[in-house]
């Protein structure tokens, strides 16, 4: 299973749509940082990761096969944002 910052993401699927959830903390609902949907050919699905960046929200669009690289993609996006902020 893929992980986010050392915490394993759990894949919850209903066929056409699925999500990757973090484990709940206490009685809270499981955070869902990634939502995905299948393509017509049932191939490599399209996903959107919605993750915190300082006091903002950063959306990253990726393929399901890229989920294991989510941390690296996030770090790359943050690096680019920081370089543009200068």
N, C-alpha and C positions, 0 to 999 in steps of 0.2 A: 504494500500500500504506500502511496505517496505521503509525504509529511510536510508540515508547515512549521518552521522554526522548532523542529525537534518533536512535534506532536503529530501523531499519525492521523491522517484524514480518512474518514470513513465514507465509502461510496454508497449512496442510497439511490436505487434506480427503479423506475416504474415502466421502462420500455423506451418511450420516446424522449423523456426528460430524466435527468439525474443530477445529483449534486454531490459535492464533497463536503462533509461536515467535520467540524472539530468536536471533540467530546464535550458534553455539557459540564459546566462547573456548578456544583451544588444542584439547586432546583431550577437553574436557568435553562432556557431552550438552547439546543445545540446551535452554535454559530455556523452559518453556511457561507464560507467565503467564495465558493465556486459553484456556478450553475451551468449545466450543459444541456444541449439538445442534439438529437440524432439528425443526420442528413438523410435524404431520400434513399440513398443506397445503403444506409445503415453502416456506413464506414466510420471514419474518424470524426467524431462529433465536434461541434463548435461549443466553446465554453467562454464564460466571462467570469473573471475573478474580481471581486470587489474587496479591496484591502485598505487598511489605514495608512496614510502618509502624513505625518505631523498632525495637523488639525483638519486635514482634508481626506477625501476618499479617492483612491487610485483604482481605475478600472483597467484591467489587462484582458485583451481578447486573445484566445489561444485555442489550439486543438486539444482534444482529450489526450492524445499521445504526448503532449507537452506538459501535462500535469506533473510528472516527476521532476521537471525543470522549473517549476513555479517559483521557487525561491530565487534561483538565478535570474529568471526573467524579471521578477520584482526588483531585485537588487540593481539590475541593469537599467530599468525604468527610473528608479530613484536616482541613480547616478546621473542619468541624462537630465532629469528635472533639476537636480542641484547645479549642474553645469549651466543650464539655461537661466537659473535664478541669479547668477553672478552678474 
